Every structure is written in C-alpha cells, then in structure tokens.
Amino acid sequence: MTTVSTRPAPPAARAAVVRRRARRTPATWWRGGGAHTLVFLLPVLVIFGLFSWWPIVRSLVMSFQKTNLVTPAQWVGLANFEYVLHDPLLAVAVKNTLWFALLALVIGYPVPLLAAVLMSEVRRLKGLYSALAYLPVVVPPVVAVLLWKVFYDASPTGVFNTVLGWVGLGPFPWLQDQSTAMPSLVLAATWAGAGGTVIIYLAALLSVPPELYDAAEVDGAGIWRKVWHVTLPQLRGVLFITLILQVIGTAQVFLEPYLFTGGGPANSTVTVLLLIYRYAFENSLGGNYGAATALSLMLAVVLALFSALYFRLTRSWSA
C-alpha cells in the first residue's frame, strides 16, 4: 500500500513556492482567471465610476473654477475657498450645524437605544412594536414635514398648542421663534430617523448571551442595572458606530431646515448644506457652483478628519 508523507516541506521548497507566487505577471494573472474576474467587476466599476467617482472628481475641478454651468468656466484657483471663508454667513451656518448636532445627540441618540431595550423586554407583540418603530422611516419626507407643520402650527388650534393649552401653557411659535426653531427641527428629525437605529439595536441585542442576564438576575439586578452592566458593555462597538454615523448625518442636515423654515427665522436654522444649496441655486444665472463645491469639499475634509480621529481614539474602547 502506498503511503503519503505528511511531513512539512523543507524551508527552501516553501521559499521557492512563495517566490514563484510573488512573480505573477499580467499574463499569468490573465491565464489564471483574471479575465473572468474583470468581466464580473466591469459593471460595478462602470456604475461607480459614472455615479460616484466621476462626480467627486468633477466637484474637485469645479471648486477651482468660476462656473454656473451656463457660461464658460474660468479657472480662479483658490478664490472660491476665499469667498466661502470670508462669507459672514459661514460662521452662522457652522454654529447652527453644531447646535443641531449637539441637540440631536442629547435628544436623538439615547431615544432609539431606550426604545430598543424596552422592546426587547416585551414578551408579546414584539414584531408589531418593531414595525411601529420603523414606520416613520418609510413615510415620505415631504409628507412627514407637512404632518409636523400641522403639529407646529403657532395658532392656539395647532396640535401641540392645543395639548399644552389643556394644562394652561402656550401657545408657542415653534418654528417662528429663534429659540425654539432648532429644537423643533431636531424633534422632527429624531422621529423620522430613529426607527432605523432601533432595528439595528434590536438586532445587536440578539447577540447578547442570555446567560449574562440570568447571572445578573441571580445577583438581584433590576432592568436598569442589567442595561448598565450587561447591555451597554455588550453593545459598545455598535454604539460607537451609530454615534459616528449620527454625527456625520447631523453635520449634513438639509431636509428639515429647507422644508420647515428655509433657514429662518433670521438665519437661525441655516446649516452648512443649506448654505451650499444657496450658493448653487439661489443666485442669478444658475448660481455659483464653484463656491458650492468648494464648501462641499471643505465639509468633506472636516468630516473625514473627524472620523479618522474618532476611530483612532475609540479603537481600544470599541474592541
């Protein structure tokens, strides 16, 4: 009977195999199935090239041009960036964006986690509650804005003012007052976007070992101690990811300020993306697309640097 040797190859033979693999040429790659790989990748590369990479490159070029997409473009170097940096409305937009992001973190970040934890403790109709939590996500944004405008009606017959009037409060000019306009937008944005995060947390909670909760119950822990000592540590990685996604999303807020207030009152809800929109579409002859793309690139660079710093600082915490 023929026996097969199971001894490992000598080091010299293994090194020779590694060298032969390292000396792959385009011809060997093509003969080894590279053509099939390229055929399968080509549609994806074309789609990403046309709809993702090319617009990025085009925006980079336009940021150094004076163009309105109507008259011929002119190279202006860094003039667009200087125009944006000297615009007094930029500081207002940055401050409003940071204020929106802070309010969204304080109001909108804990709400989905709290809702997911409570829903995970429910023994019956959990699917119904999940569907109800996700329902605002599938409502068209324009429909949601029209609905919330009825809620925010400043007259005594508005929905919120009517409810508050039952306890002797109001009426309040929700969207017409500078002090309440931004919190009102954050409340509507939280309602519209919390459902997706709730589903993410519910899926993550399924990965928490039930034995940890059983051990906590044996130790006499209630629901809040179980959340603090078991749930939050187990969801640490997911929490860090959703936090950076929310910061990036709130830094690019546009829909709520545009549809609710148009940036008012007195520019108190003008955000960076709304300012980009104004550069591009609210000027004569099609707008100043050079300034709009310049501000877009500045925002992208800031968010990229913030994301890199965030992941570097939280690398050990999220492990």
C-alpha positions in Angstrom: 0.0 0.0 0.0 1.3 3.4 -1.0 1.8 5.8 1.9 1.6 9.6 1.6 4.1 11.6 3.6 2.7 14.2 5.9 6.0 15.8 6.7 6.1 19.5 6.0 8.1 20.7 3.0 11.6 21.9 3.8 12.0 25.7 4.2 13.9 26.0 0.9 11.0 24.5 -1.0 8.4 26.7 0.7 10.5 29.8 -0.1 10.7 28.7 -3.7 6.9 28.4 -3.9 6.5 31.8 -2.3 8.9 33.4 -4.8 7.0 31.8 -7.8 3.7 33.1 -6.5 5.2 36.6 -5.9 6.5 36.7 -9.5 3.0 36.7 -11.1 2.8 38.8 -14.2 -0.2 40.2 -16.0 0.0 37.2 -18.4 -0.2 34.7 -15.6 -3.0 36.7 -14.0 -4.9 36.6 -17.2 -4.4 32.9 -17.7 -5.3 32.2 -14.1 -8.9 33.6 -14.5 -8.3 37.3 -14.4 -10.4 37.8 -17.5 -13.4 36.3 -15.8 -12.8 38.5 -12.7 -12.5 41.6 -14.8 -15.8 40.8 -16.7 -17.7 40.4 -13.4 -16.1 43.6 -11.9 -16.6 45.7 -15.0 -20.3 46.6 -14.5 -19.6 47.6 -10.9 -16.6 49.7 -11.9 -18.6 51.4 -14.6 -21.5 52.2 -12.3 -19.3 53.5 -9.5 -17.2 55.4 -12.0 -20.1 57.2 -13.6 -22.2 57.9 -10.5 -19.7 58.1 -7.6 -16.1 58.7 -8.6 -16.6 61.0 -11.6 -18.9 63.4 -9.7 -16.2 63.6 -6.9 -13.5 64.4 -9.5 -15.8 66.9 -11.2 -16.6 68.6 -7.9 -12.9 68.8 -7.2 -12.3 70.5 -10.5 -15.3 72.8 -10.2 -14.0 74.1 -6.8 -11.2 75.8 -8.6 -13.4 77.3 -11.3 -15.9 80.1 -11.5 -18.9 78.5 -13.2 -22.6 78.5 -13.2 -22.9 75.6 -15.7 -24.3 78.2 -18.2 -21.4 80.4 -19.2 -17.9 79.0 -19.9 -15.9 78.1 -16.8 -12.9 80.2 -15.7 -10.1 79.0 -13.6 -9.8 81.1 -10.4 -7.5 79.0 -8.2 -8.4 79.4 -4.5 -10.7 82.3 -5.0 -13.8 80.1 -4.3 -12.4 79.0 -1.0 -11.5 82.6 -0.1 -15.0 83.7 -1.0 -16.5 81.0 1.3 -14.2 81.7 4.2 -15.0 85.4 4.0 -18.7 84.9 3.9 -20.2 86.1 7.2 -23.0 83.5 6.9 -20.5 80.7 7.1 -19.8 81.1 10.8 -23.6 81.3 11.4 -24.1 78.1 9.4 -21.3 76.2 11.2 -22.7 77.3 14.6 -26.2 76.2 13.7 -25.0 72.9 12.4 -23.0 72.2 15.6 -26.1 73.2 17.6 -28.3 70.9 15.6 -25.7 68.0 16.1 -25.5 68.6 19.8 -29.3 68.7 20.3 -29.6 65.5 18.1 -27.0 63.7 20.3 -28.7 64.8 23.5 -32.3 64.1 22.3 -32.0 61.7 19.4 -29.1 59.4 20.4 -30.4 57.8 23.6 -34.0 57.5 22.4 -33.5 54.6 19.9 -31.4 52.7 22.5 -34.0 53.2 25.2 -36.8 52.1 22.8 -34.9 49.0 21.7 -34.1 47.9 25.3 -37.8 48.3 26.3 -39.0 46.5 23.2 -36.5 43.6 23.9 -38.1 43.1 27.3 -41.6 42.8 25.8 -42.8 39.2 25.7 -45.7 39.7 23.3 -46.3 41.7 20.1 -42.6 42.5 19.7 -42.9 42.4 15.9 -45.8 44.9 16.0 -43.7 47.3 18.1 -40.8 46.9 15.7 -43.0 47.7 12.8 -44.4 50.8 14.5 -41.0 52.0 15.4 -39.8 51.7 11.8 -43.0 53.2 10.3 -41.7 56.8 10.3 -38.7 55.8 8.2 -41.0 54.7 5.4 -43.1 57.8 5.4 -42.1 60.1 2.6 -40.1 63.0 4.0 -42.3 65.7 2.4 -45.4 64.0 3.9 -43.7 63.9 7.3 -42.8 67.6 7.0 -46.4 68.5 6.2 -47.6 66.5 9.1 -45.2 68.1 11.5 -46.1 71.6 10.2 -49.7 70.9 11.4 -48.3 69.9 14.8 -46.1 73.0 14.9 -48.9 75.4 13.9 -48.3 78.5 16.0 -52.0 79.3 16.4 -53.9 78.2 19.5 -55.6 75.5 17.4 -52.3 73.8 16.5 -51.9 70.2 17.7 -49.1 70.9 20.2 -50.5 74.2 21.3 -53.9 72.6 21.8 -52.4 69.9 24.0 -50.4 72.3 26.0 -53.4 74.6 26.3 -55.1 71.9 28.3 -52.6 72.5 31.1 -52.5 76.3 30.7 -49.4 76.6 28.6 -48.8 78.3 25.2 -49.4 79.0 22.5 -45.8 78.8 21.3 -44.4 80.0 18.0 -42.5 76.7 17.4 -40.9 77.4 14.0 -41.2 81.2 14.1 -39.1 81.9 17.1 -35.3 81.7 17.1 -35.0 79.9 20.4 -37.5 77.1 19.6 -37.0 76.6 15.8 -33.9 74.4 16.0 -35.1 72.1 18.8 -38.3 71.7 16.9 -36.4 70.6 13.8 -34.4 68.2 15.9 -37.5 66.6 17.4 -39.0 66.1 13.9 -35.7 64.6 12.6 -35.4 62.3 15.6 -39.0 61.0 15.0 -38.2 60.4 11.3 -34.8 58.7 11.7 -34.9 56.8 15.0 -36.7 53.7 13.6 -33.7 52.5 11.6 -31.4 52.8 14.6 -33.9 50.9 16.8 -33.9 48.0 14.4 -30.0 48.0 14.5 -30.1 47.9 18.3 -32.7 45.2 18.4 -30.5 43.0 16.1 -27.5 43.7 18.2 -29.4 42.8 21.4 -30.0 39.3 19.9 -26.2 38.7 20.1 -26.0 39.3 23.8 -25.7 35.9 25.6 -28.8 35.3 27.7 -26.6 33.8 30.4 -25.3 37.2 31.3 -28.8 38.4 32.0 -29.5 35.3 34.0 -26.4 35.8 36.1 -27.4 39.5 36.7 -30.9 38.4 37.8 -29.4 35.9 40.2 -27.3 38.8 41.7 -30.6 40.7 42.2 -30.1 43.2 39.3 -33.1 45.1 38.1 -33.7 46.2 34.5 -31.7 49.4 34.7 -28.7 47.7 36.3 -28.8 45.0 33.6 -28.8 47.6 31.0 -25.9 49.4 32.5 -23.7 46.4 33.4 -24.7 44.0 30.7 -26.4 45.6 27.7 -24.3 48.7 27.2 -20.9 46.9 27.5 -22.0 44.2 25.0 -23.3 46.9 22.5 -20.2 49.1 22.9 -19.0 48.5 19.3 -22.4 49.1 17.8 -22.9 52.2 19.9 -19.6 53.7 18.7 -20.6 53.1 15.1 -24.0 54.6 15.4 -22.6 57.6 17.2 -20.2 58.5 14.4 -22.9 57.8 11.8 -25.2 60.2 13.6 -22.6 62.9 13.9 -21.8 62.6 10.2 -25.6 62.6 9.3 -26.4 65.6 11.5 -23.4 67.6 10.1 -25.1 67.1 6.7 -28.6 68.1 7.7 -30.5 69.8 4.9 -34.1 68.5 4.6 -35.6 69.8 7.8 -34.2 73.3 7.6 -35.0 73.6 3.9 -38.6 72.3 4.1 -39.6 73.6 7.6 -38.1 77.1 7.8 -35.9 77.8 4.8 -33.1 78.8 7.1 -35.2 81.2 9.1 -36.1 82.9 11.3 -33.3 85.4 10.9 -30.9 82.6 9.6 -31.2 80.8 12.9 -31.6 77.4 11.1 -29.2 77.9 8.2 -26.9 74.9 8.1 -23.8 74.2 6.1 -25.6 72.1 3.5 -28.4 74.7 3.2 -25.7 77.3 2.6 -24.2 75.1 -0.1 -27.7 74.9 -1.7 -28.0 78.7 -1.6 -24.6 79.1 -3.3 -25.7 76.7 -6.1 -29.3 77.5 -6.7 -30.4 80.8 -5.2 -28.1 83.2 -7.2 -28.7 84.6 -10.7 -27.7 82.6 -13.8 -27.8 79.3 -12.2 -25.8 80.1 -9.1 -22.2 79.9 -8.0 -21.3 76.2 -8.3 -17.6 76.9 -7.7 -18.3 78.2 -4.2 -20.8 75.5 -3.6 -18.4 72.7 -4.5 -15.6 74.4 -2.5 -17.7 74.5 0.6 -18.7 70.8 0.0 -15.1 69.8 -0.2 -14.3 71.7 3.0 -17.1 69.9 4.8 -16.0 66.5 3.4 -12.4 67.1 4.6 -13.6 68.1 8.1 -15.8 65.1 8.4 -13.0 62.8 7.1 -10.5 64.2 9.6 -13.1 63.9 12.4 -13.9 60.3 11.5 -10.2 59.3 11.4 -9.6 61.0 14.8 -12.7 59.4 16.3 -11.8 55.9 15.2 -8.2 56.3 16.4 -9.3 57.5 19.8 -12.0 54.8 20.2 -10.0 51.9 18.7 -9.3 50.3 22.1 -12.7 51.2 23.6 -14.7 49.5 20.9 -12.7 46.3 20.9 
